[in-house]
Amino acid sequence: MTQPAEVAKALAEALTGQRPAIVCYAQCESCQWGHCYDEPTPHGWAGPEDVEHARATGQPEPTESCACPCATAGDAR
């Protein structure tokens, strides 16, 4: 689900309670550019540089999921 019309429909459904929604804005670099998984595949948003930055600055490693629907096993595309 990367086409604007699909995203708009999913957002409208979430806002009206027709589908569940979790608000998370961080997407992995591949998904940001529309290179999503064909089959839903759980994956995080952080790349190696994000993990390195977290370690270097004493922050916890980012372990959250990518915000793209292709990172959710229950993706209903």
C-alpha positions in Angstrom: 0.0 0.0 0.0 2.1 2.9 -1.2 -0.2 4.6 -3.7 -1.7 7.9 -2.4 -5.3 6.7 -2.9 -4.7 3.5 -1.0 -3.1 5.4 1.9 -5.9 8.0 2.0 -8.5 5.1 2.1 -6.6 3.4 4.9 -6.3 6.6 6.9 -10.0 7.4 6.4 -10.9 3.8 7.6 -8.7 4.2 10.6 -10.1 7.6 11.6 -13.6 6.2 11.4 -12.9 3.1 13.4 -13.2 0.7 10.5 -9.7 -0.6 10.8 -7.1 -0.5 13.6 -4.4 2.1 13.6 -1.1 2.7 15.3 0.4 6.1 14.8 4.1 5.8 14.1 5.8 8.1 11.6 9.2 6.4 11.3 9.6 4.3 8.1 12.7 2.5 7.0 14.6 4.1 4.1 13.4 1.5 1.6 9.7 2.2 2.4 10.2 5.9 2.4 11.1 5.6 -1.3 8.3 3.2 -2.1 10.4 0.0 -2.2 8.1 -2.0 0.1 8.0 -5.8 0.7 5.6 -7.6 -1.7 4.5 -9.8 1.2 4.0 -8.3 4.6 7.3 -8.7 6.5 8.0 -7.4 10.0 11.0 -5.1 9.9 12.3 -2.1 11.9 12.7 1.4 10.7 16.3 1.9 11.9 19.2 1.4 9.7 22.8 0.8 10.7 23.6 4.5 10.9 20.6 5.0 13.3 21.9 2.2 15.6 25.4 3.5 15.5 24.2 7.0 16.4 22.2 5.6 19.3 25.2 3.8 20.7 27.5 6.7 20.2 25.1 9.1 22.1 24.2 6.7 24.9 20.6 6.2 23.7 18.8 2.8 23.6 19.0 1.0 20.3 15.9 1.8 18.1 13.9 -1.4 18.0 10.5 -0.1 16.8 8.8 -1.4 13.7 8.7 0.4 10.4 5.5 2.4 10.1 4.8 1.2 6.6 1.9 -1.3 6.3 4.2 -3.8 4.6 5.9 -4.3 8.0 2.7 -5.6 9.6 1.8 -9.3 9.3 -1.9 -8.3 9.2 -1.6 -6.0 6.2 -4.9 -6.0 4.3 -3.7 -4.7 0.9 
